[in-house]
Amino acid sequence: MRIAFLLTFLPTILILLTGSCSYSSSRGWSFSDSESVSEQKERDRLVGRKTTRILEVGRIKEPVKARKEARREVAEEEFFRSFRP
């Protein structure tokens, strides 16, 4: 029982560790999700700016609806930007 556990647990841990980290001589160790975290922060910043703009212009009066609209617009812009070089 103990050997079976070790034979499944150790390879799983090794796969997770090697798959999620990378080493760069200039930056050192980094995890694969570090890019997605910075992308998410940038997306949240864009949504916040667009929400503020929608409320300032008065296109939508309710902040919750304005935020949903801003999220939709940011996603739409990212989608179309992915097709253009």
Biopython code that builds the backbone (N, CA, C, O; Angstrom):
import numpy as np
from Bio.PDB.StructureBuilder import StructureBuilder

atoms = [
    (1, "MET", "N", (0.827, -1.192, 0.000)),
    (1, "MET", "CA", (0.000, 0.000, 0.000)),
    (1, "MET", "C", (0.869, 1.253, 0.000)),
    (1, "MET", "O", (0.617, 2.196, -0.750)),
    (2, "ARG", "N", (1.880, 1.252, 0.836)),
    (2, "ARG", "CA", (2.758, 2.416, 0.939)),
    (2, "ARG", "C", (3.583, 2.607, -0.335)),
    (2, "ARG", "O", (3.796, 3.735, -0.779)),
    (3, "ILE", "N", (4.035, 1.521, -0.906)),
    (3, "ILE", "CA", (4.838, 1.589, -2.133)),
    (3, "ILE", "C", (3.977, 2.068, -3.295)),
    (3, "ILE", "O", (4.432, 2.869, -4.111)),
    (4, "ALA", "N", (2.742, 1.590, -3.378)),
    (4, "ALA", "CA", (1.841, 2.023, -4.442)),
    (4, "ALA", "C", (1.584, 3.527, -4.352)),
    (4, "ALA", "O", (1.538, 4.225, -5.365)),
    (5, "PHE", "N", (1.419, 4.004, -3.137)),
    (5, "PHE", "CA", (1.205, 5.430, -2.936)),
    (5, "PHE", "C", (2.414, 6.236, -3.401)),
    (5, "PHE", "O", (2.270, 7.238, -4.102)),
    (6, "LEU", "N", (3.603, 5.792, -3.007)),
    (6, "LEU", "CA", (4.824, 6.500, -3.400)),
    (6, "LEU", "C", (5.044, 6.451, -4.902)),
    (6, "LEU", "O", (5.507, 7.426, -5.494)),
    (7, "LEU", "N", (4.715, 5.320, -5.527)),
    (7, "LEU", "CA", (4.899, 5.197, -6.974)),
    (7, "LEU", "C", (3.951, 6.088, -7.761)),
    (7, "LEU", "O", (4.258, 6.459, -8.894)),
    (8, "THR", "N", (2.823, 6.435, -7.192)),
    (8, "THR", "CA", (1.911, 7.353, -7.885)),
    (8, "THR", "C", (2.114, 8.794, -7.440)),
    (8, "THR", "O", (1.943, 9.716, -8.237)),
    (9, "PHE", "N", (2.473, 8.999, -6.193)),
    (9, "PHE", "CA", (2.604, 10.350, -5.653)),
    (9, "PHE", "C", (3.857, 11.061, -6.162)),
    (9, "PHE", "O", (3.774, 12.207, -6.603)),
    (10, "LEU", "N", (4.986, 10.419, -6.109)),
    (10, "LEU", "CA", (6.249, 11.054, -6.513)),
    (10, "LEU", "C", (6.272, 11.469, -7.980)),
    (10, "LEU", "O", (6.650, 12.604, -8.267)),
    (11, "PRO", "N", (5.886, 10.607, -8.924)),
    (11, "PRO", "CA", (5.863, 11.070, -10.321)),
    (11, "PRO", "C", (4.876, 12.216, -10.555)),
    (11, "PRO", "O", (5.126, 13.108, -11.366)),
    (12, "THR", "N", (3.767, 12.179, -9.841)),
    (12, "THR", "CA", (2.783, 13.259, -9.987)),
    (12, "THR", "C", (3.367, 14.587, -9.521)),
    (12, "THR", "O", (3.195, 15.607, -10.188)),
    (13, "ILE", "N", (4.044, 14.585, -8.400)),
    (13, "ILE", "CA", (4.666, 15.808, -7.889)),
    (13, "ILE", "C", (5.743, 16.299, -8.850)),
    (13, "ILE", "O", (5.836, 17.497, -9.116)),
    (14, "LEU", "N", (6.548, 15.393, -9.367)),
    (14, "LEU", "CA", (7.600, 15.792, -10.318)),
    (14, "LEU", "C", (7.009, 16.406, -11.582)),
    (14, "LEU", "O", (7.526, 17.401, -12.090)),
    (15, "ILE", "N", (5.948, 15.828, -12.083)),
    (15, "ILE", "CA", (5.305, 16.370, -13.292)),
    (15, "ILE", "C", (4.753, 17.762, -13.014)),
    (15, "ILE", "O", (4.914, 18.673, -13.827)),
    (16, "LEU", "N", (4.102, 17.927, -11.866)),
    (16, "LEU", "CA", (3.545, 19.233, -11.530)),
    (16, "LEU", "C", (4.628, 20.291, -11.365)),
    (16, "LEU", "O", (4.473, 21.421, -11.828)),
    (17, "LEU", "N", (5.711, 19.930, -10.713)),
    (17, "LEU", "CA", (6.783, 20.898, -10.487)),
    (17, "LEU", "C", (7.489, 21.266, -11.778)),
    (17, "LEU", "O", (7.742, 22.446, -12.022)),
    (18, "THR", "N", (7.809, 20.298, -12.601)),
    (18, "THR", "CA", (8.539, 20.602, -13.831)),
    (18, "THR", "C", (7.642, 21.259, -14.871)),
    (18, "THR", "O", (8.128, 22.020, -15.709)),
    (19, "GLY", "N", (6.354, 20.982, -14.833)),
    (19, "GLY", "CA", (5.445, 21.572, -15.801)),
    (19, "GLY", "C", (5.051, 22.993, -15.469)),
    (19, "GLY", "O", (4.684, 23.754, -16.364)),
    (20, "SER", "N", (5.118, 23.365, -14.217)),
    (20, "SER", "CA", (4.631, 24.683, -13.828)),
    (20, "SER", "C", (5.741, 25.701, -13.595)),
    (20, "SER", "O", (5.437, 26.880, -13.411)),
    (21, "CYS", "N", (7.001, 25.306, -13.593)),
    (21, "CYS", "CA", (8.079, 26.270, -13.389)),
    (21, "CYS", "C", (9.065, 26.234, -14.544)),
    (21, "CYS", "O", (9.186, 25.250, -15.273)),
    (22, "SER", "N", (9.752, 27.339, -14.672)),
    (22, "SER", "CA", (10.813, 27.424, -15.666)),
    (22, "SER", "C", (11.924, 28.300, -15.118)),
    (22, "SER", "O", (11.713, 29.108, -14.213)),
    (23, "TYR", "N", (13.096, 28.127, -15.677)),
    (23, "TYR", "CA", (14.245, 28.898, -15.203)),
    (23, "TYR", "C", (14.816, 29.714, -16.345)),
    (23, "TYR", "O", (15.033, 29.200, -17.442)),
    (24, "SER", "N", (15.054, 30.969, -16.086)),
    (24, "SER", "CA", (15.677, 31.854, -17.051)),
    (24, "SER", "C", (16.893, 32.477, -16.382)),
    (24, "SER", "O", (16.833, 32.867, -15.216)),
    (25, "SER", "N", (17.990, 32.570, -17.114)),
    (25, "SER", "CA", (19.208, 33.118, -16.513)),
    (25, "SER", "C", (19.041, 34.591, -16.137)),
    (25, "SER", "O", (19.697, 35.069, -15.212)),
    (26, "SER", "N", (18.182, 35.303, -16.835)),
    (26, "SER", "CA", (18.003, 36.723, -16.518)),
    (26, "SER", "C", (16.983, 36.952, -15.398)),
    (26, "SER", "O", (17.129, 37.887, -14.610)),
    (27, "ARG", "N", (15.952, 36.102, -15.323)),
    (27, "ARG", "CA", (14.889, 36.311, -14.339)),
    (27, "ARG", "C", (14.883, 35.291, -13.219)),
    (27, "ARG", "O", (14.232, 35.514, -12.198)),
    (28, "GLY", "N", (15.580, 34.188, -13.373)),
    (28, "GLY", "CA", (15.557, 33.144, -12.358)),
    (28, "GLY", "C", (14.343, 32.256, -12.523)),
    (28, "GLY", "O", (13.816, 32.112, -13.626)),
    (29, "TRP", "N", (13.903, 31.666, -11.438)),
    (29, "TRP", "CA", (12.761, 30.763, -11.490)),
    (29, "TRP", "C", (11.467, 31.552, -11.603)),
    (29, "TRP", "O", (11.294, 32.577, -10.944)),
    (30, "SER", "N", (10.570, 31.073, -12.435)),
    (30, "SER", "CA", (9.247, 31.675, -12.548)),
    (30, "SER", "C", (8.219, 30.583, -12.762)),
    (30, "SER", "O", (8.518, 29.540, -13.344)),
    (31, "PHE", "N", (7.021, 30.823, -12.295)),
    (31, "PHE", "CA", (5.940, 29.871, -12.461)),
    (31, "PHE", "C", (5.161, 30.218, -13.710)),
    (31, "PHE", "O", (5.099, 31.382, -14.105)),
    (32, "SER", "N", (4.571, 29.227, -14.329)),
    (32, "SER", "CA", (3.903, 29.426, -15.609)),
    (32, "SER", "C", (2.714, 30.364, -15.509)),
    (32, "SER", "O", (2.366, 31.008, -16.499)),
    (33, "ASP", "N", (2.081, 30.466, -14.353)),
    (33, "ASP", "CA", (0.921, 31.337, -14.249)),
    (33, "ASP", "C", (1.289, 32.791, -13.976)),
    (33, "ASP", "O", (0.400, 33.637, -13.874)),
    (34, "SER", "N", (2.589, 33.103, -13.856)),
    (34, "SER", "CA", (2.962, 34.487, -13.577)),
    (34, "SER", "C", (2.565, 35.412, -14.727)),
    (34, "SER", "O", (2.221, 36.570, -14.493)),
    (35, "GLU", "N", (2.608, 34.920, -15.955)),
    (35, "GLU", "CA", (2.164, 35.723, -17.094)),
    (35, "GLU", "C", (0.657, 35.958, -17.027)),
    (35, "GLU", "O", (0.186, 37.063, -17.295)),
    (36, "SER", "N", (-0.091, 34.930, -16.673)),
    (36, "SER", "CA", (-1.535, 35.087, -16.634)),
    (36, "SER", "C", (-1.958, 36.039, -15.512)),
    (36, "SER", "O", (-2.972, 36.726, -15.640)),
    (37, "VAL", "N", (-1.207, 36.089, -14.430)),
    (37, "VAL", "CA", (-1.523, 37.018, -13.343)),
    (37, "VAL", "C", (-1.335, 38.450, -13.816)),
    (37, "VAL", "O", (-2.181, 39.305, -13.551)),
    (38, "SER", "N", (-0.239, 38.724, -14.510)),
    (38, "SER", "CA", (-0.017, 40.084, -15.009)),
    (38, "SER", "C", (-1.038, 40.450, -16.081)),
    (38, "SER", "O", (-1.478, 41.597, -16.159)),
    (39, "GLU", "N", (-1.416, 39.469, -16.913)),
    (39, "GLU", "CA", (-2.446, 39.729, -17.921)),
    (39, "GLU", "C", (-3.784, 40.029, -17.256)),
    (39, "GLU", "O", (-4.519, 40.908, -17.706)),
    (40, "GLN", "N", (-4.103, 39.305, -16.193)),
    (40, "GLN", "CA", (-5.358, 39.530, -15.479)),
    (40, "GLN", "C", (-5.368, 40.904, -14.824)),
    (40, "GLN", "O", (-6.393, 41.586, -14.843)),
    (41, "LYS", "N", (-4.249, 41.321, -14.247)),
    (41, "LYS", "CA", (-4.176, 42.656, -13.642)),
    (41, "LYS", "C", (-4.373, 43.738, -14.702)),
    (41, "LYS", "O", (-5.080, 44.719, -14.472)),
    (42, "GLU", "N", (-3.751, 43.554, -15.852)),
    (42, "GLU", "CA", (-3.906, 44.515, -16.937)),
    (42, "GLU", "C", (-5.359, 44.558, -17.416)),
    (42, "GLU", "O", (-5.905, 45.633, -17.661)),
    (43, "ARG", "N", (-5.977, 43.386, -17.546)),
    (43, "ARG", "CA", (-7.378, 43.323, -17.974)),
    (43, "ARG", "C", (-8.278, 44.008, -16.952)),
    (43, "ARG", "O", (-9.186, 44.747, -17.333)),
    (44, "ASP", "N", (-8.043, 43.775, -15.658)),
    (44, "ASP", "CA", (-8.845, 44.428, -14.612)),
    (44, "ASP", "C", (-8.676, 45.944, -14.648)),
    (44, "ASP", "O", (-9.634, 46.688, -14.437)),
    (45, "ARG", "N", (-7.442, 46.397, -14.917)),
    (45, "ARG", "CA", (-7.195, 47.837, -15.015)),
    (45, "ARG", "C", (-7.961, 48.430, -16.198)),
    (45, "ARG", "O", (-8.550, 49.504, -16.082)),
    (46, "LEU", "N", (-7.953, 47.728, -17.339)),
    (46, "LEU", "CA", (-8.686, 48.203, -18.512)),
    (46, "LEU", "C", (-10.191, 48.235, -18.255)),
    (46, "LEU", "O", (-10.874, 49.179, -18.652)),
    (47, "VAL", "N", (-10.699, 47.206, -17.593)),
    (47, "VAL", "CA", (-12.135, 47.153, -17.286)),
    (47, "VAL", "C", (-12.506, 48.298, -16.351)),
    (47, "VAL", "O", (-13.551, 48.925, -16.521)),
    (48, "GLY", "N", (-11.660, 48.573, -15.370)),
    (48, "GLY", "CA", (-11.935, 49.679, -14.455)),
    (48, "GLY", "C", (-11.967, 51.020, -15.157)),
    (48, "GLY", "O", (-12.848, 51.843, -14.906)),
    (49, "ARG", "N", (-10.990, 51.241, -16.050)),
    (49, "ARG", "CA", (-10.966, 52.507, -16.791)),
    (49, "ARG", "C", (-12.167, 52.635, -17.706)),
    (49, "ARG", "O", (-12.758, 53.709, -17.816)),
    (50, "LYS", "N", (-12.534, 51.532, -18.370)),
    (50, "LYS", "CA", (-13.668, 51.575, -19.290)),
    (50, "LYS", "C", (-14.976, 51.759, -18.519)),
    (50, "LYS", "O", (-15.877, 52.453, -18.992)),
    (51, "THR", "N", (-15.092, 51.145, -17.340)),
    (51, "THR", "CA", (-16.286, 51.317, -16.508)),
    (51, "THR", "C", (-16.436, 52.773, -16.096)),
    (51, "THR", "O", (-17.524, 53.342, -16.182)),
    (52, "THR", "N", (-15.343, 53.368, -15.651)),
    (52, "THR", "CA", (-15.374, 54.783, -15.265)),
    (52, "THR", "C", (-15.806, 55.648, -16.436)),
    (52, "THR", "O", (-16.613, 56.564, -16.275)),
    (53, "ARG", "N", (-15.278, 55.364, -17.593)),
    (53, "ARG", "CA", (-15.624, 56.144, -18.788)),
    (53, "ARG", "C", (-17.104, 56.000, -19.141)),
    (53, "ARG", "O", (-17.763, 56.986, -19.471)),
    (54, "ILE", "N", (-17.627, 54.773, -19.072)),
    (54, "ILE", "CA", (-19.043, 54.541, -19.373)),
    (54, "ILE", "C", (-19.924, 55.315, -18.394)),
    (54, "ILE", "O", (-20.928, 55.901, -18.799)),
    (55, "LEU", "N", (-19.564, 55.325, -17.120)),
    (55, "LEU", "CA", (-20.359, 56.047, -16.123)),
    (55, "LEU", "C", (-20.246, 57.553, -16.295)),
    (55, "LEU", "O", (-21.229, 58.272, -16.114)),
    (56, "GLU", "N", (-19.046, 58.045, -16.648)),
    (56, "GLU", "CA", (-18.860, 59.489, -16.851)),
    (56, "GLU", "C", (-19.677, 59.997, -18.023)),
    (56, "GLU", "O", (-20.308, 61.051, -17.943)),
    (57, "VAL", "N", (-19.663, 59.252, -19.098)),
    (57, "VAL", "CA", (-20.390, 59.659, -20.298)),
    (57, "VAL", "C", (-21.893, 59.564, -20.072)),
    (57, "VAL", "O", (-22.668, 60.295, -20.689)),
    (58, "GLY", "N", (-22.299, 58.665, -19.187)),
    (58, "GLY", "CA", (-23.720, 58.521, -18.888)),
    (58, "GLY", "C", (-24.419, 57.531, -19.787)),
    (58, "GLY", "O", (-25.648, 57.496, -19.848)),
    (59, "ARG", "N", (-23.638, 56.724, -20.490)),
    (59, "ARG", "CA", (-24.241, 55.744, -21.386)),
    (59, "ARG", "C", (-25.057, 54.724, -20.592)),
    (59, "ARG", "O", (-26.128, 54.300, -21.025)),
    (60, "ILE", "N", (-24.533, 54.334, -19.416)),
    (60, "ILE", "CA", (-25.241, 53.437, -18.500)),
    (60, "ILE", "C", (-25.135, 54.061, -17.110)),
    (60, "ILE", "O", (-24.057, 54.493, -16.703)),
    (61, "LYS", "N", (-26.239, 54.108, -16.391)),
    (61, "LYS", "CA", (-26.262, 54.769, -15.084)),
    (61, "LYS", "C", (-25.877, 53.846, -13.928)),
    (61, "LYS", "O", (-25.310, 54.306, -12.937)),
    (62, "GLU", "N", (-26.177, 52.548, -14.041)),
    (62, "GLU", "CA", (-25.934, 51.611, -12.945)),
    (62, "GLU", "C", (-24.512, 51.048, -13.028)),
    (62, "GLU", "O", (-24.116, 50.530, -14.072)),
    (63, "PRO", "N", (-23.739, 51.143, -11.938)),
    (63, "PRO", "CA", (-22.344, 50.674, -11.952)),
    (63, "PRO", "C", (-22.182, 49.184, -12.271)),
    (63, "PRO", "O", (-21.221, 48.799, -12.938)),
    (64, "VAL", "N", (-23.098, 48.355, -11.806)),
    (64, "VAL", "CA", (-22.978, 46.912, -12.060)),
    (64, "VAL", "C", (-23.156, 46.623, -13.547)),
    (64, "VAL", "O", (-22.398, 45.846, -14.128)),
    (65, "LYS", "N", (-24.147, 47.244, -14.155)),
    (65, "LYS", "CA", (-24.363, 47.044, -15.588)),
    (65, "LYS", "C", (-23.225, 47.649, -16.406)),
    (65, "LYS", "O", (-22.830, 47.101, -17.435)),
    (66, "ALA", "N", (-22.702, 48.781, -15.941)),
    (66, "ALA", "CA", (-21.585, 49.414, -16.641)),
    (66, "ALA", "C", (-20.352, 48.521, -16.597)),
    (66, "ALA", "O", (-19.631, 48.422, -17.590)),
    (67, "ARG", "N", (-20.098, 47.873, -15.467)),
    (67, "ARG", "CA", (-18.947, 46.974, -15.353)),
    (67, "ARG", "C", (-19.106, 45.758, -16.260)),
    (67, "ARG", "O", (-18.141, 45.322, -16.889)),
    (68, "LYS", "N", (-20.316, 45.211, -16.331)),
    (68, "LYS", "CA", (-20.562, 44.075, -17.232)),
    (68, "LYS", "C", (-20.328, 44.479, -18.680)),
    (68, "LYS", "O", (-19.730, 43.731, -19.453)),
    (69, "GLU", "N", (-20.797, 45.652, -19.036)),
    (69, "GLU", "CA", (-20.598, 46.150, -20.405)),
    (69, "GLU", "C", (-19.114, 46.378, -20.682)),
    (69, "GLU", "O", (-18.630, 46.071, -21.772)),
    (70, "ALA", "N", (-18.396, 46.911, -19.707)),
    (70, "ALA", "CA", (-16.961, 47.143, -19.873)),
    (70, "ALA", "C", (-16.213, 45.825, -20.048)),
    (70, "ALA", "O", (-15.323, 45.726, -20.892)),
    (71, "ARG", "N", (-16.565, 44.814, -19.261)),
    (71, "ARG", "CA", (-15.939, 43.491, -19.414)),
    (71, "ARG", "C", (-16.172, 42.936, -20.809)),
    (71, "ARG", "O", (-15.264, 42.387, -21.434)),
    (72, "ARG", "N", (-17.411, 43.086, -21.294)),
    (72, "ARG", "CA", (-17.744, 42.591, -22.629)),
    (72, "ARG", "C", (-16.926, 43.308, -23.693)),
    (72, "ARG", "O", (-16.413, 42.680, -24.619)),
    (73, "GLU", "N", (-16.808, 44.623, -23.557)),
    (73, "GLU", "CA", (-16.059, 45.394, -24.544)),
    (73, "GLU", "C", (-14.568, 45.060, -24.521)),
    (73, "GLU", "O", (-13.939, 44.979, -25.576)),
    (74, "VAL", "N", (-13.998, 44.867, -23.332)),
    (74, "VAL", "CA", (-12.582, 44.517, -23.231)),
    (74, "VAL", "C", (-12.342, 43.137, -23.851)),
    (74, "VAL", "O", (-11.359, 42.940, -24.565)),
    (75, "ALA", "N", (-13.236, 42.185, -23.581)),
    (75, "ALA", "CA", (-13.099, 40.844, -24.169)),
    (75, "ALA", "C", (-13.214, 40.912, -25.682)),
    (75, "ALA", "O", (-12.491, 40.218, -26.396)),
    (76, "GLU", "N", (-14.120, 41.743, -26.169)),
    (76, "GLU", "CA", (-14.300, 41.907, -27.610)),
    (76, "GLU", "C", (-13.044, 42.512, -28.246)),
    (76, "GLU", "O", (-12.607, 42.068, -29.308)),
    (77, "GLU", "N", (-12.472, 43.519, -27.598)),
    (77, "GLU", "CA", (-11.247, 44.134, -28.118)),
    (77, "GLU", "C", (-10.085, 43.143, -28.137)),
    (77, "GLU", "O", (-9.318, 43.103, -29.099)),
    (78, "GLU", "N", (-9.955, 42.343, -27.077)),
    (78, "GLU", "CA", (-8.900, 41.335, -27.035)),
    (78, "GLU", "C", (-9.082, 40.301, -28.133)),
    (78, "GLU", "O", (-8.112, 39.860, -28.750)),
    (79, "PHE", "N", (-10.331, 39.916, -28.375)),
    (79, "PHE", "CA", (-10.620, 38.940, -29.427)),
    (79, "PHE", "C", (-10.203, 39.463, -30.792)),
    (79, "PHE", "O", (-9.519, 38.765, -31.541)),
    (80, "PHE", "N", (-10.609, 40.688, -31.123)),
    (80, "PHE", "CA", (-10.274, 41.230, -32.428)),
    (80, "PHE", "C", (-8.787, 41.573, -32.542)),
    (80, "PHE", "O", (-8.213, 41.488, -33.627)),
    (81, "ARG", "N", (-8.168, 41.956, -31.437)),
    (81, "ARG", "CA", (-6.729, 42.244, -31.437)),
    (81, "ARG", "C", (-5.915, 40.975, -31.705)),
    (81, "ARG", "O", (-4.816, 41.051, -32.253)),
    (82, "SER", "N", (-6.443, 39.826, -31.327)),
    (82, "SER", "CA", (-5.721, 38.566, -31.531)),
    (82, "SER", "C", (-5.617, 38.210, -33.013)),
    (82, "SER", "O", (-4.743, 37.432, -33.393)),
    (83, "PHE", "N", (-6.481, 38.756, -33.848)),
    (83, "PHE", "CA", (-6.432, 38.468, -35.281)),
    (83, "PHE", "C", (-5.484, 39.404, -36.022)),
    (83, "PHE", "O", (-4.966, 39.060, -37.084)),
    (84, "ARG", "N", (-5.263, 40.577, -35.463)),
    (84, "ARG", "CA", (-4.380, 41.541, -36.125)),
    (84, "ARG", "C", (-2.945, 41.362, -35.640)),
    (84, "ARG", "O", (-2.711, 41.176, -34.446)),
    (85, "PRO", "N", (-1.997, 41.415, -36.548)),
    (85, "PRO", "CA", (-0.592, 41.263, -36.129)),
    (85, "PRO", "C", (-0.067, 42.461, -35.381)),
    (85, "PRO", "O", (1.094, 42.473, -34.970)),
]
sb = StructureBuilder()
sb.init_structure("model")
sb.init_model(0)
sb.init_chain("A")
sb.init_seg("    ")
for serial, (resi, resn, name, xyz) in enumerate(atoms, 1):
    if name == "N":
        sb.init_residue(resn, " ", resi, " ")
    sb.init_atom(name, np.array(xyz, "f"), 0.0, 1.0, " ", f" {name:<3s}", serial, name[0])
structure = sb.get_structure()
